[in-house]
Amino acid sequence: MRKEQNKPHQRYHQLYLRWKSSGKGARVFCEQESIKYSTFWYWAKKFKTSALPKHEFIEMKVDKIEVKSSQPLAELRLTDKGALIFYELPEPEWVKALLS
């Protein structure tokens, strides 16, 4: 029984791989293969989802960010008359010293 249940999976996986390498639209491919579009697309979504990477985020190390815009990156209002406007990120030690 288990072998029989796996046959559609194998069949549609082979069709999916052929479709991906064909460069054709899914509907055209299904018509040429004489298969139902809705059934094929059901399986195609399963194969596409299982092919996605397992991790959503990757770690990125950035030494310094260059700001190439004339727009401020951040603004810190101290009073009604004063503000600090940053066009690039300051060093954390500088901010700590400023606030202490």
Beta strands, then each sheet from edge to edge (+ up, - down):
strand 1: 74-77
strand 2: 83-86
sheet 1: 1+ 2-
end
